[in-house]
Amino acid sequence: MQVPSHVEYERAASVEHALSLLSRPETCVLAGGHSLIPMMKLRLAQPELLVDINGLTELAFIALDAGELRIGALARHADLLDSAVAGEHFPIFGDAERVVADPIVRLWGTIGGSLCQADPSEDLSAVFAALRATAVIRRQSGDRKVPVREFHLGPYETVVGPGELLAEIRVPVRPATGSAYEKVSRRVGDWSIAAAGAVLQLQGDPGRPVIAAAGIGLTAVGAEHFVAAEAEEFLAGRAADEESFAAAAAIAAKHCHPAADQRGPEDYKRHLVAELTTRALRRAAARVRLEP
Ligand SMILES: Cc1cc2nc3c(=O)[nH]c(=O)nc-3n(C[C@H](O)[C@H](O)[C@H](O)COP(=O)(O)OP(=O)(O)OC[C@H]3O[C@@H](n4cnc5c(N)ncnc54)[C@H](O)[C@@H]3O)c2cc1C
């Protein structure tokens, strides 16, 4: 099927206008359209009304504010890749965005659309989960905040309900923190076979640092909420060294649930999880600036 079924179209003039349109039944937000339009062509999505939010420039920002990086839902992948402030505090964004699709998709695909699509292979879902980010969901009665780790209910399903719009994502800036993302795909610009994101907060002697807190996100391998929770728990309080990273990576590989498919068998994907988690942890630790 190549042609979407009949659909009404409205271009939102303001966030308030978008919210009032979204309160109608069978309505979908149209952001970059890179995922929604193909799904409509395949008739996997059949909304009765599309609410185009591309004119809402007030949702297209990336800014540091009161100790948080705030990313508007309409910021494009390319904006995040180019953002100096995001890159300075969270190099994991540059790592991930460089391997999200291709320049054409990155120029128009949005950060909000990526999270709301809730594809199990979406790179930024694991990145934001590793960073323990918060999603700000707007509705006519006001905003509600949801930890990204509780945002996805399952494949292609989120907590954003009828009449609601993902407005922004907030990431706390923490001292002595480093981050990194590692992905393996079949070819340049493809979705992940597997990928791992790591965020490490270190403390103590710069020569023998200890892990104060760890965040590990996994992509495309069936990790609950995109998180390797058991590996994170293992790392807390341990030395930030190769031995800890390898042991945590083995735990992450054991506890995820990859499915065999055209991208590879289950044991290959578990092998990738172990290797990519080790590499991401190693690179995240190397990026921490720990003052003596
Ligand atoms: C060829 C190709 C390759 C790709 N490769 C990768 C890849 O390697 N890694 C990766 O992570 N992604 C990849 N993507 C996906 C890309 O990141 C898309 O940009 C993303 O999936 C959807 O963003 P969008 O802005 O196009 O959303 P849309 O398609 O417009 O929307 C997607 C869904 O989110 C909803 N939505 C959008 N914005 C909001 C909002 N603010 N509030 C509430 N609901 C909202 C829509 O209603 C829809 O259900 C690829 C896409 C393509 C086409």
The ligand as a MOL file (V3000), in Angstrom:
LIG
                    3D

  0  0  0     0  0            999 V3000
M  V30 BEGIN CTAB
M  V30 COUNTS 53 58 0 0 0
M  V30 BEGIN ATOM
M  V30 1 C 15.7160 6.5150 6.1520 0
M  V30 2 C 15.5970 6.7620 7.6340 0
M  V30 3 C 16.6140 6.3170 8.4560 0
M  V30 4 C 16.5350 6.5290 9.8390 0
M  V30 5 N 17.5530 6.0820 10.6330 0
M  V30 6 C 17.5000 6.3290 11.9540 0
M  V30 7 C 18.5470 5.9050 12.8090 0
M  V30 8 O 19.5620 5.3420 12.3810 0
M  V30 9 N 18.4230 6.1470 14.1340 0
M  V30 10 C 17.3310 6.8020 14.6510 0
M  V30 11 O 17.2840 6.9900 15.8570 0
M  V30 12 N 16.3310 7.2280 13.8670 0
M  V30 13 C 16.3920 7.0120 12.5370 0
M  V30 14 N 15.3620 7.4410 11.7340 0
M  V30 15 C 14.1870 8.1010 12.3450 0
M  V30 16 C 14.3860 9.6050 12.4840 0
M  V30 17 O 15.0880 9.8170 13.6910 0
M  V30 18 C 13.0430 10.3290 12.5120 0
M  V30 19 O 13.3140 11.6640 12.4470 0
M  V30 20 C 12.1760 10.0420 13.7530 0
M  V30 21 O 11.8090 8.7140 13.8440 0
M  V30 22 C 10.8490 10.7320 13.7590 0
M  V30 23 O 10.9990 12.1050 13.8130 0
M  V30 24 P 10.0240 13.0230 12.9730 0
M  V30 25 O 10.2410 14.4270 13.4300 0
M  V30 26 O 10.1650 12.7530 11.5120 0
M  V30 27 O 8.5640 12.5420 13.5210 0
M  V30 28 P 7.1980 12.2480 12.7590 0
M  V30 29 O 7.3700 11.1970 11.7500 0
M  V30 30 O 6.5660 13.5170 12.3340 0
M  V30 31 O 6.3680 11.6670 14.0110 0
M  V30 32 C 6.6590 10.4310 14.5840 0
M  V30 33 C 5.5980 10.1210 15.6610 0
M  V30 34 O 5.7650 11.0050 16.7680 0
M  V30 35 C 4.5900 11.8000 16.9770 0
M  V30 36 N 5.0840 13.1290 17.3590 0
M  V30 37 C 6.0390 13.8420 16.7240 0
M  V30 38 N 6.3350 14.9480 17.4340 0
M  V30 39 C 5.5420 14.9300 18.5360 0
M  V30 40 C 5.3830 15.8090 19.6590 0
M  V30 41 N 6.1240 16.9200 19.8050 0
M  V30 42 N 4.4660 15.4750 20.6040 0
M  V30 43 C 3.7190 14.3310 20.4950 0
M  V30 44 N 3.8290 13.4610 19.4520 0
M  V30 45 C 4.7290 13.7720 18.4940 0
M  V30 46 C 3.8340 11.7420 15.6530 0
M  V30 47 O 2.4540 11.9700 15.8190 0
M  V30 48 C 4.1510 10.3450 15.1860 0
M  V30 49 O 3.3230 9.4190 15.8390 0
M  V30 50 C 15.4130 7.2200 10.3800 0
M  V30 51 C 14.3910 7.6760 9.5280 0
M  V30 52 C 14.4670 7.4520 8.1680 0
M  V30 53 C 13.3720 7.9640 7.2960 0
M  V30 END ATOM
M  V30 BEGIN BOND
M  V30 1 1 1 2
M  V30 2 1 2 3
M  V30 3 2 2 52
M  V30 4 2 3 4
M  V30 5 1 4 5
M  V30 6 1 4 50
M  V30 7 2 5 6
M  V30 8 1 6 7
M  V30 9 1 6 13
M  V30 10 2 7 8
M  V30 11 1 7 9
M  V30 12 1 9 10
M  V30 13 2 10 11
M  V30 14 1 10 12
M  V30 15 2 12 13
M  V30 16 1 13 14
M  V30 17 1 14 15
M  V30 18 1 14 50
M  V30 19 1 15 16
M  V30 20 1 16 17
M  V30 21 1 16 18
M  V30 22 1 18 19
M  V30 23 1 18 20
M  V30 24 1 20 21
M  V30 25 1 20 22
M  V30 26 1 22 23
M  V30 27 1 23 24
M  V30 28 2 24 25
M  V30 29 1 24 26
M  V30 30 1 24 27
M  V30 31 1 27 28
M  V30 32 2 28 29
M  V30 33 1 28 30
M  V30 34 1 28 31
M  V30 35 1 31 32
M  V30 36 1 32 33
M  V30 37 1 33 34
M  V30 38 1 33 48
M  V30 39 1 34 35
M  V30 40 1 35 36
M  V30 41 1 35 46
M  V30 42 1 36 37
M  V30 43 1 36 45
M  V30 44 2 37 38
M  V30 45 1 38 39
M  V30 46 1 39 40
M  V30 47 2 39 45
M  V30 48 1 40 41
M  V30 49 2 40 42
M  V30 50 1 42 43
M  V30 51 2 43 44
M  V30 52 1 44 45
M  V30 53 1 46 47
M  V30 54 1 46 48
M  V30 55 1 48 49
M  V30 56 2 50 51
M  V30 57 1 51 52
M  V30 58 1 52 53
M  V30 END BOND
M  V30 END CTAB
M  END
